[in-house]
């Protein structure tokens, strides 16, 4: 097994946002290992961020950091492809890889003609993976992606590969406690929402006969220190939350018990309504300054901001709320370095 990192409870997203080249990941991972970060999360986009290719490069380029997809979708690949991807990287990385799944964005998946994952299908998929990784032959498996007469990897396999999931609503959180090993929460969750999510996962794990301490809940925590440029801070705060509100604002507002009239005003704003694309990817500084007054400060407050020491205090508060780990979201290792140094002291 690989040697444990200095800070196994701290993680980051590599290639955050819309990178110009996937090669940027290699330098980020090297820097992350130098800092002692415990986990690198890799999101998937259908351009230059295909998760199978990135995770293969990531485990080969690192020695002790965990590599977790956060997330890919089980409906985009044949189940044997997903299972063998994970078993290959599990062995190649000496146990540092976790296959992490998410539900997907409904409008995009419909446009691409791909099935949209459901809570039931995600739970069923988790059980299927564990059977295949433990040498079983599965006959006549059927799910929302199709019918499979025979599924099998290697009858000698006895692989304990952790499964991760990005979870939002209560039903998914409960299912995650039953069936998954890492649960990744969403950015800009209030303290109350975060604490409730942790409790839901842990209680569900216990009710399923699992040790709740073995199901790790990760806070995905926007980390935007004052040491980075103001225009970049604007993109990582206003730009990022505005994009979430564009994509699934109703869910964000409902989950955090925010005022839906504020979301309605945001959506009906002519600039927002006619903007061609995601605000964090396409918006200029001037565009984001135009949008900023539409988003209340309290909605942006669940984040780490200020000096490195203030950021550390906010990160530690996420752990105090019950989270097992904190993904310092939206920041590169170079941007995180002063915060991690302060955290270590």
FIZAVEX-83329 format. One record per residue (C-alpha): x, y, z; residue number from 1. Coordinates in Angstrom, 1 decimal, always signed. Example, Ala and Ser with C-alpha at 12.3 -4.5 7.8 and 13.67 -1.06 7.14 Angstrom:
REM FIZAVEX-83329
PT       u       v       w   nr
PT   +12.3    -4.5    +7.8    1
PT   +13.7    -1.1    +7.1    2
REM end
This chain:
REM FIZAVEX-83329
PT       u       v       w   nr
PT    +0.0    +0.0    +0.0    1
PT    +1.1    +3.6    -0.6    2
PT    +2.3    +5.7    +2.2    3
PT    -0.3    +8.0    +3.7    4
PT    -0.2   +11.7    +3.0    5
PT    +0.5   +14.3    +5.8    6
PT    -3.0   +15.6    +5.6    7
PT    -5.3   +12.8    +4.5    8
PT    -8.4   +14.9    +5.4    9
PT    -7.6   +17.6    +2.9   10
PT    -8.3   +17.4    -0.8   11
PT    -8.5   +19.6    -3.9   12
PT   -10.0   +19.4    -7.4   13
PT    -7.3   +19.2   -10.1   14
PT    -8.0   +21.0   -13.4   15
PT   -10.6   +23.1   -11.7   16
PT   -13.0   +25.0   -14.1   17
PT   -12.1   +25.0   -17.8   18
PT    -8.3   +24.3   -18.2   19
PT    -6.5   +25.0   -21.4   20
PT    -4.6   +21.8   -21.3   21
PT    -5.0   +18.5   -19.3   22
PT    -1.2   +18.6   -18.8   23
PT    -1.7   +21.2   -16.2   24
PT    -2.8   +18.4   -13.9   25
PT    +0.7   +16.8   -13.7   26
PT    +2.2   +19.9   -12.2   27
PT    -0.8   +20.4    -9.8   28
PT    -0.5   +16.8    -8.6   29
PT    +3.2   +17.1    -7.9   30
PT    +2.7   +20.3    -6.0   31
PT    -0.3   +18.7    -4.0   32
PT    +1.9   +15.8    -2.9   33
PT    +4.6   +18.2    -1.8   34
PT    +2.0   +20.0    +0.3   35
PT    +0.8   +16.7    +1.8   36
PT    -2.7   +16.8    +0.5   37
PT    -4.5   +13.6    +0.9   38
PT    -6.9   +13.4    -2.1   39
PT    -7.1   +14.8    -5.7   40
PT   -10.6   +14.8    -7.1   41
PT   -11.1   +14.8   -10.9   42
PT   -14.4   +16.0   -12.5   43
PT   -15.3   +14.9   -16.0   44
PT   -16.3   +17.1   -19.0   45
PT   -16.8   +15.9   -22.5   46
PT   -13.9   +17.8   -24.0   47
PT   -10.3   +17.4   -22.6   48
PT   -11.4   +16.0   -19.2   49
PT   -12.3   +12.4   -20.0   50
PT   -12.0   +10.7   -16.6   51
PT   -10.5    +7.4   -17.6   52
PT    -7.6    +9.0   -19.4   53
PT    -7.0   +11.6   -16.6   54
PT    -7.1    +9.1   -13.7   55
PT    -4.7    +6.8   -15.5   56
PT    -2.2    +9.6   -15.9   57
PT    -2.9   +10.8   -12.3   58
PT    -2.1    +7.5   -10.6   59
PT    +1.0    +7.0   -12.8   60
PT    +2.3   +10.5   -11.9   61
PT    +1.8   +10.3    -8.2   62
PT    +3.0    +8.2    -5.2   63
PT    +0.7    +8.6    -2.2   64
PT    -2.2   +10.9    -2.9   65
PT    -5.7    +9.3    -3.5   66
PT    -7.2    +9.8    -6.9   67
PT   -11.0   +10.1    -6.9   68
PT   -13.4   +10.8    -9.8   69
PT   -15.8   +13.4    -8.5   70
PT   -17.6   +12.6   -10.7   71
PT   -18.2   +10.5   -13.7   72
PT   -21.5    +8.9   -14.6   73
PT   -22.3    +5.2   -14.7   74
PT   -24.6    +5.6   -17.7   75
PT   -21.8    +6.7   -20.1   76
PT   -19.9    +3.4   -20.1   77
PT   -20.6    -0.3   -20.3   78
PT   -20.5    -1.7   -16.7   79
PT   -17.6    -3.9   -17.5   80
PT   -15.6    -1.0   -18.8   81
PT   -16.3    +0.9   -15.6   82
PT   -15.5    -2.1   -13.4   83
PT   -12.2    -2.9   -15.2   84
PT   -11.2    +0.7   -15.3   85
PT   -11.4    +0.8   -11.5   86
PT    -9.8    -2.6   -11.0   87
PT    -6.9    -1.7   -13.2   88
PT    -6.2    +1.6   -11.4   89
PT    -6.8    +0.1    -8.0   90
PT    -3.9    -2.3    -8.6   91
PT    -1.8    +0.1   -10.5   92
PT    -2.0    +2.7    -7.7   93
PT    -1.7    +0.2    -4.9   94
PT    -5.1    +1.1    -3.6   95
PT    -5.2    +4.8    -4.1   96
PT    -8.1    +5.0    -6.7   97
PT   -11.8    +5.4    -6.0   98
PT   -14.4    +5.3    -8.6   99
PT   -16.7    +8.3    -7.9  100
PT   -20.1    +8.8    -9.5  101
PT   -22.7   +11.5    -9.9  102
PT   -26.2   +11.9   -11.3  103
PT   -25.4   +14.2   -14.2  104
PT   -27.1   +17.3   -15.5  105
PT   -30.5   +16.4   -16.9  106
PT   -30.7   +18.9   -19.8  107
PT   -27.2   +17.9   -21.1  108
PT   -27.8   +14.1   -20.8  109
PT   -31.1   +14.4   -22.6  110
PT   -29.5   +16.4   -25.4  111
PT   -26.7   +13.8   -25.8  112
PT   -29.2   +10.9   -25.7  113
PT   -27.8    +9.3   -22.6  114
PT   -29.8    +7.9   -19.7  115
PT   -29.9   +10.0   -16.6  116
PT   -28.9    +8.2   -13.4  117
PT   -31.4    +7.7   -10.7  118
PT   -30.9    +7.1    -7.0  119
PT   -32.0    +3.5    -7.5  120
PT   -29.7    +3.0   -10.4  121
PT   -26.7    +4.4    -8.5  122
PT   -27.3    +2.0    -5.6  123
PT   -27.8    -1.0    -8.0  124
PT   -24.6    -0.1    -9.8  125
PT   -22.6    +0.0    -6.5  126
PT   -23.8    -3.5    -5.6  127
PT   -22.9    -4.7    -9.2  128
PT   -19.4    -3.3    -9.0  129
PT   -18.7    -4.9    -5.6  130
PT   -19.8    -8.3    -7.0  131
PT   -17.6    -8.0   -10.0  132
PT   -14.6    -6.8    -7.9  133
PT   -15.1    -9.9    -5.8  134
PT   -14.9   -12.4    -8.6  135
PT   -18.6   -13.1    -9.1  136
PT   -20.2   -13.8   -12.4  137
PT   -23.5   -11.8   -12.8  138
PT   -26.1   -13.2   -15.1  139
PT   -28.9   -11.4   -16.8  140
PT   -28.2    -8.0   -15.2  141
PT   -30.6    -5.3   -16.3  142
PT   -30.5    -1.6   -15.5  143
PT   -31.3    +1.8   -17.2  144
PT   -28.4    +1.4   -19.6  145
PT   -29.4    -2.0   -21.0  146
PT   -29.5    -5.8   -20.6  147
PT   -26.3    -7.8   -20.0  148
PT   -26.5   -11.6   -20.3  149
PT   -23.1   -12.2   -18.6  150
PT   -20.9    -9.9   -16.6  151
PT   -17.6   -11.0   -15.2  152
PT   -14.0    -9.7   -14.6  153
PT   -11.8   -12.3   -12.9  154
PT   -13.0   -15.1   -10.6  155
PT    -9.9   -14.7    -8.5  156
PT   -10.6   -11.0    -7.7  157
PT   -11.0   -10.0    -4.1  158
PT   -10.6    -6.3    -4.5  159
PT   -11.7    -3.7    -1.9  160
PT   -12.2    -0.7    -4.2  161
PT   -13.8    +2.3    -2.5  162
PT   -16.8    +3.8    -4.3  163
PT   -17.5    +7.6    -4.0  164
PT   -20.6    +9.6    -4.9  165
PT   -21.6   +13.2    -5.1  166
PT   -24.8   +13.7    -3.2  167
PT   -27.2   +16.5    -2.8  168
PT   -30.7   +15.5    -1.7  169
PT   -31.8   +13.5    +1.3  170
PT   -32.7   +10.3    -0.6  171
PT   -29.3   +10.2    -2.3  172
PT   -27.5   +10.9    +1.0  173
PT   -29.3    +8.0    +2.7  174
PT   -28.5    +5.7    -0.2  175
PT   -24.9    +6.8    -0.1  176
PT   -24.7    +5.8    +3.6  177
PT   -25.9    +2.4    +2.6  178
PT   -23.9    +1.7    -0.5  179
PT   -20.9    +4.1    -0.9  180
PT   -17.6    +4.7    +0.9  181
PT   -17.0    +8.4    +0.2  182
PT   -19.8   +11.0    +0.0  183
PT   -18.9   +14.3    -1.6  184
PT   -21.2   +17.2    -0.7  185
PT   -21.9   +20.3    -2.8  186
PT   -20.2   +23.7    -2.7  187
PT   -21.9   +26.6    -0.9  188
PT   -23.8   +24.4    +1.6  189
PT   -24.7   +26.3    +4.7  190
PT   -23.4   +25.0    +8.0  191
PT   -26.9   +23.7    +8.9  192
PT   -27.2   +21.9    +5.6  193
PT   -23.7   +20.4    +5.9  194
PT   -24.4   +19.1    +9.5  195
PT   -27.7   +17.6    +8.4  196
PT   -26.1   +15.9    +5.4  197
PT   -23.4   +14.3    +7.6  198
PT   -26.1   +13.1   +10.1  199
PT   -28.2   +11.6    +7.3  200
PT   -25.2    +9.7    +5.8  201
PT   -23.9    +8.4    +9.1  202
PT   -27.3    +7.3   +10.4  203
PT   -28.1    +5.5    +7.2  204
PT   -24.8    +3.7    +7.3  205
PT   -25.5    +2.6   +10.8  206
PT   -29.0    +1.4   +10.0  207
PT   -27.6    -0.6    +7.1  208
PT   -25.2    -2.4    +9.5  209
PT   -22.1    -0.5    +8.5  210
PT   -19.6    +1.2   +10.7  211
PT   -20.4    +4.9   +10.2  212
PT   -16.8    +5.8   +10.6  213
PT   -15.9    +3.9    +7.4  214
PT   -18.2    +6.1    +5.3  215
PT   -16.3    +9.3    +4.8  216
PT   -18.2   +12.6    +4.2  217
PT   -16.3   +15.2    +2.3  218
PT   -17.2   +18.9    +2.4  219
PT   -16.7   +20.5    -1.0  220
PT   -15.7   +23.9    +0.4  221
PT   -15.0   +27.0    -1.9  222
PT   -11.6   +28.2    -0.8  223
PT   -10.9   +31.8    -2.0  224
PT    -8.1   +33.4    -0.1  225
PT    -7.3   +37.1    -0.2  226
PT    -3.8   +36.4    -1.5  227
PT    -5.3   +35.7    -5.0  228
PT    -6.2   +38.5    -7.4  229
PT    -9.6   +40.2    -6.9  230
PT   -10.8   +39.3   -10.4  231
PT   -10.0   +35.7    -9.8  232
PT   -11.8   +35.8    -6.4  233
PT   -14.8   +37.2    -8.2  234
PT   -14.8   +34.3   -10.7  235
PT   -14.4   +31.6    -8.0  236
PT   -17.2   +33.1    -5.9  237
PT   -19.8   +35.0    -7.8  238
PT   -19.0   +33.2   -11.1  239
PT   -19.1   +29.7    -9.6  240
PT   -22.3   +30.2    -7.6  241
PT   -24.0   +32.0   -10.5  242
PT   -23.3   +29.0   -12.7  243
PT   -24.8   +26.6   -10.1  244
PT   -27.9   +28.8   -10.0  245
PT   -28.1   +28.7   -13.8  246
PT   -27.8   +24.9   -13.9  247
PT   -29.8   +23.7   -10.8  248
PT   -30.8   +26.7    -8.8  249
PT   -34.0   +25.2    -7.5  250
PT   -32.2   +22.4    -5.9  251
PT   -29.6   +24.7    -4.3  252
PT   -32.3   +27.0    -2.9  253
PT   -34.4   +24.1    -1.6  254
PT   -31.5   +22.4    +0.0  255
PT   -30.2   +25.5    +1.8  256
PT   -33.6   +26.8    +2.6  257
PT   -32.8   +30.0    +0.8  258
PT   -35.4   +32.6    -0.4  259
PT   -36.8   +31.4    -3.8  260
PT   -37.8   +34.9    -4.8  261
PT   -34.1   +35.8    -4.9  262
PT   -33.5   +33.0    -7.4  263
PT   -36.5   +34.1    -9.4  264
PT   -35.0   +37.6    -9.6  265
PT   -31.7   +36.2   -10.7  266
PT   -33.2   +34.1   -13.4  267
PT   -35.4   +36.9   -14.7  268
PT   -32.6   +39.4   -15.0  269
PT   -32.2   +40.1   -18.7  270
PT   -28.4   +39.8   -18.7  271
PT   -28.5   +36.4   -16.9  272
PT   -31.4   +35.2   -19.0  273
PT   -29.7   +35.9   -22.3  274
PT   -26.1   +35.1   -21.3  275
PT   -24.7   +32.5   -23.8  276
PT   -23.2   +29.8   -21.5  277
PT   -21.9   +29.2   -18.0  278
PT   -21.0   +32.5   -16.2  279
PT   -17.9   +31.1   -14.6  280
PT   -16.5   +29.9   -17.9  281
PT   -17.6   +32.6   -20.3  282
PT   -18.1   +35.6   -18.1  283
PT   -15.6   +38.5   -18.0  284
PT   -14.8   +40.4   -14.9  285
PT   -17.3   +43.1   -16.1  286
PT   -20.0   +40.5   -16.6  287
PT   -19.5   +39.1   -13.1  288
PT   -19.5   +42.6   -11.6  289
PT   -22.9   +43.0   -13.4  290
PT   -24.2   +39.8   -11.8  291
PT   -22.8   +40.2    -8.3  292
PT   -25.6   +42.4    -6.9  293
PT   -28.1   +39.6    -7.7  294
PT   -26.5   +37.2    -5.3  295
PT   -26.8   +37.8    -1.6  296
PT   -23.6   +37.8    +0.5  297
PT   -25.2   +35.2    +2.8  298
PT   -25.4   +32.8    -0.2  299
PT   -21.6   +33.2    -0.8  300
PT   -20.7   +33.1    +2.9  301
PT   -20.3   +29.2    +3.2  302
PT   -16.7   +29.4    +2.0  303
PT   -13.1   +29.9    +3.2  304
PT   -12.0   +33.5    +2.6  305
PT    -9.7   +36.1    +4.0  306
PT    -6.2   +35.5    +5.3  307
PT    -4.7   +32.0    +5.3  308
PT    -5.4   +31.8    +9.0  309
PT    -9.0   +32.8    +8.5  310
PT    -9.3   +30.2    +5.7  311
PT    -7.8   +27.5    +8.0  312
PT   -10.4   +28.4   +10.7  313
PT   -13.2   +28.0    +8.2  314
PT   -11.8   +24.6    +7.0  315
PT   -11.5   +23.4   +10.5  316
PT   -15.1   +24.4   +11.1  317
PT   -16.2   +22.0    +8.4  318
PT   -14.5   +19.2   +10.3  319
PT   -16.2   +20.4   +13.5  320
PT   -19.6   +20.1   +11.7  321
PT   -18.9   +16.4   +11.3  322
PT   -17.2   +16.1    +7.9  323
PT   -14.3   +13.6    +7.7  324
PT   -12.5   +15.6    +5.0  325
PT   -12.5   +19.0    +3.2  326
PT   -12.1   +19.5    -0.5  327
PT   -10.7   +23.0    -0.8  328
PT   -12.6   +23.7    -4.0  329
PT   -11.8   +25.9    -6.9  330
PT    -8.2   +26.5    -6.0  331
PT    -4.9   +25.1    -7.4  332
PT    -2.2   +23.7    -5.0  333
PT    -0.2   +26.9    -5.7  334
PT    -3.2   +29.0    -4.6  335
PT    -3.7   +26.7    -1.6  336
PT    -0.1   +26.6    -0.5  337
PT    -0.2   +29.5    +2.1  338
PT    -3.4   +28.0    +3.5  339
PT    -2.0   +24.5    +3.8  340
PT    +1.2   +25.9    +5.4  341
PT    -0.9   +27.7    +8.0  342
PT    -3.0   +24.6    +8.5  343
PT    +0.1   +22.5    +9.3  344
PT    +1.3   +25.0   +12.0  345
REM end
